[in-house]
Amino acid sequence: MKRRIYPLPFVACGLLLVSCRTTESSYDPASTLEFTPETWSHAEDSPLQTDWIESFGSPTLSSLIAESIENNFGLEAIDQQARAAEAAYRITNSARLPSLGANLRSSRARSMVTLNPPVAIEGESHAINLSARWEVDLWNRLGQESSASRAQYRASLFELEAFRLSLAGQVAKAWFNTIEAKTQYELAEASAESFDSKLQTLERRYARGLVEALDLRLSRAQVSSTRAAAISRRNALDTTLRTLETLLGRYPSAGLSLEEELPELTSKPAAGLPSELLARRPDILAEQQRLLAALALEKSALRNWLPSLSLTASDGGLSSDFSNLLDNDFNVWSIAGDLSLALFQSGRLKAQRDQLNANQLSQLARYKSTALTAFREVETSLKAEEELAALESQTEISANENQLAEEQAWKLYERGIVDITTVLDAERRSFDSRSQLVSIRNQRLQNRINLHLALGGSY
């Protein structure tokens, strides 16, 4: 009695693959993140704010961002990459469907038959053939490859969205940086004019012998120093203008008109829940799709150990007379099935599996790193919201007091109660504190933008 031999390795592998096929759609990469907190450390559990650009109350900024989305060349490049990824997915997916081809061949030949004497034989041959081929995806190997390509395409779409969000943030930052640079330049110019007005008073008093030459020289130095600061800030304004125009896709002519002041921030933005961030930030979602692609490719590699089945069929005609090609009497056809199995390939399949497994683990690490970085960015920006708000409040008090002290110091100097160094020191303190207040207000705006970008909110 013959003992029936079952291909147990194939059966076991097949069952494993079927199991993977039924569970792969339920895989949630977010479940691998053991560090996801329930709440943020410095924010209330309130719904995320949408349309964050509108919260700055600047219609000009909104229109500039729309312009950058329309004209930015970097965004156009990423968009074309996404289109290429979509085409690559369609190419990969086409392997799951039958292929159909047609062939028409005509030839004329002359040959010699070795007789005595030799005889030449000439003839014509014409053939037409229609062929079809289909690889039956028994184990969903092609399906896994298609899933991997689809995930890569989705990743490219999330990359595109991430670039759009980043571009909106860059334009907003550049816009506020430009307004700050303009404000700083105007502050330096106004301070120089104020200092120069006092210098003119000293010049007249010096001419009458009422003040010392030292007072005059120190005041002149103060005016020149402030005018130098104005020149430096004018150059900074020019640089920020050209940076902004480049982001907009415009020629960098530094001709963009600006609003007068930086907007003031009042309410603290809502941040939502940390778990929601994983399903919202496009860069995290892009890494998630790459992870799913790596998993699909690894599963596809496992299918290479199993038999593959291909079906081929052809139909056509063969005749020495071209006019007979479509005649049923000259019809030729074939149909075949090809079942193949790799038995020995010097470890190539195992090495391929090991390679794809390593790629999958590497992508998992990148996904976790991206998520952890996102949490850090949100927590850092939320904490900075509190600190910068307190810093602005104290700096505003300092700026107001220093401005009053500057006015009082000049009055006391005119009465001969204090010397010129007290006046000059009060002027510098007033100028520096007002400049610092402008800088801190922009820092708050920059941090608010960073927070919205970190949260991945819509704009």
C-alpha angles and dihedrals in degrees: 000000000000118000113229112234117213119202092237097174091054093046092049093046091047092052090049091052093048088052091051090048093056096046104037094087091057094055111119115194090197089068089069091063103093092173098063108128124218094227139009119262096231107026140070122245097256131137116279117262113246128204091030093175089066090056090072090063095226117131089184092058091050091053092047092053090050088051092051092050088053100044111023111121095206090058090049090054092052090047091055090049089055090051089051090051090051090052090049089053091052090050092051094045092052089069089073092063130071118268121223127199139175130207133188119188132178127179141170121202140180122202136174126235114209103238133130100287101018115249125216118219121196127186147157130231127194127181137177121189137181114194135184131192131186131177107212106225095221096162100029092251093139089042090057091049089050090049090051092051091047090051090051089051091051089049089055090052091052089048088054091051091047090053091049090051091046091048091052088051093047092051092048091049093047090048093054092041088055093049090049091049090050091048092048091050092049090047091053091047093049092047091049090052091049092048091046091053090056089045090057089054090052090048091057092046091048090052088056091046094247098124135038124256089241091063090051095049094047090050092049090052090051092053093047092047091052092047089051088053089051091053091050091049092048088057090049089052090052091051095049092047092054091046091054093047091052090054088052092054091247128131107268098246097140088233100122115127117233140210117248105241143019112258117250120240119223120161122047112245122248114247105192120212127319091236090057090056091067091059095043113042108089096211090056091047090050091054089046091056091048088053091052089049091052091049092050092050091050091052090047089055090056089058090061088076091063130077118272125214125208127181122204131182135174137183131183148107137278124195144140088231116067092210091062097058094101094041113114090224089068097042119133126184143166140189126190143168123213120201112182136174130186109235104171128009102154093260096307095130093048091047090050091051091048090049094052092045090054090048090052093050090046091052090048089055091050090050091052092046092051092049093048091049090051091053090049092051092051095046092046093050093045092053091045089054090065096042096046092047090054091044092052091050093053093042091052090054090048092049093051093048093046091050090052090046090053092054092046094047092057092050091050090048091053088054092049095244097119132027128243094263090065090053094047092047090051090050092051093047092050093048094046095047093049090048090048091051091055090048094050092049089055090047089057090051092048091049091048089054090048089052093052090047091048090051091050092227123170119260 
